[in-house]
Amino acid sequence: MVQELTPEALKAQWDAGKKPQVLDVREAWELEISSLPGVRHIPMNEVPERLAELDASQPLVVMCRSGARSLRVAQFLEHQGFARVTNLTGGILAWGERIDPSLRPY
């Protein structure tokens, strides 16, 4: 079962110098509206072909707009052997509401 990670918990990790892999599975046009710096982008439909770009031995946080697509990708990654994968609860919308209100909701 995929674990959930709140935006506050991810920010706390970043503030403490811990940098888990963060995978944004939204489409490119969505990133133009609102995105986080230093995050890897692989659109959801490309993840199966691009698994080699991710390190299964490291913690991985998957994010999308609201958390639904990223949950499906996180479940897929667990089935592919990613043992430390989490879903960013609420996605970029929650991040914008609770961490960085300068991000444009869409």
N, C-alpha and C positions, 0 to 999 in steps of 0.2 A: 504494500500500500504506500502510495506516494505521501511523503510528509509535506506539510505546508510551512511556509516561512513568511512572516509578516514583513511589510516594508520597514517597520521600525527595527526589527531584528537584523535585516540585511544592512541597513544603515549603520547599526551598532557594530556589525562585523567590519564594515568598511572603515568606520571611525577608529576601530582598534587595530587597523592595519592588516586585517585578514581579508584576502581577496579571492573568494570562491569564483569559479567560472560562472559567468552569468550569460545565459543564452536567451536572446530575444527572438521569438519565432513569428513576429508580425511581418507584414509585407513592407516593402521599401517605402511605399507612399505613406504608411503610418509613421515610420521613423522620421519622415520629413516634418510631421506635425509635432511629435513629442518623442523624446528619447533620452536615455541615460548615457553618460560618457563611459567609455571603456568597456562596453558590453558587446559581446560577439553577436552578430546577426546572421541567422540562417532561417529563411522563411520555413514555416511548418512543412510545406510539401517537399522541401529539399532535404530535410533532416535525414531520412533513410540513406540517401546517396552521399551524405557528407559527414557520416559518423566519425570518420577518421580525423576530422578536425577537432574533435572533443576528446578530452582525457578522462577515460572511465575510472581512473584511479583517484581522481580529485573530486572534491565536492562540486556540485553543479546545481545552479538555481535557474529554473526555466521561467520565463515571463512572457506575457502577451498584453493585450489591452485590459482584460478584466480577470484573467485567470483560467478561463475555460479551455482555450486552445493549448495553453502551456501545460495544463493538467494532462491532456491527452498525450502531448509530446513526452512529458515526464513519465507517464505510464509506459509508453513505447520504449523509452530509454531504459527503464528498469528491466523490461523484458530483454533488452539487448546487453544486460550485464552491468549497467551503471548502478552501483550499490548506494551511492550517496547523492541522490538526486532529490531536489525539493521543488515545489511549485511556489512562485511568489503570489501569495494570496491577494486577490484584487487587482493584480497587474499594475500597469503604468497609471491607471486611473486612481488606484489607492495610493500609489507613490505620490502622485500629484496632489491628492487631497490631504495627505497626512505628513508628507516629507517636504515636497517642493511645489508650493502652489503656483510657481511661475510656469510650470508645465501646462500646456494647452490641452484641455480635455477634448475628446472627440467622440 
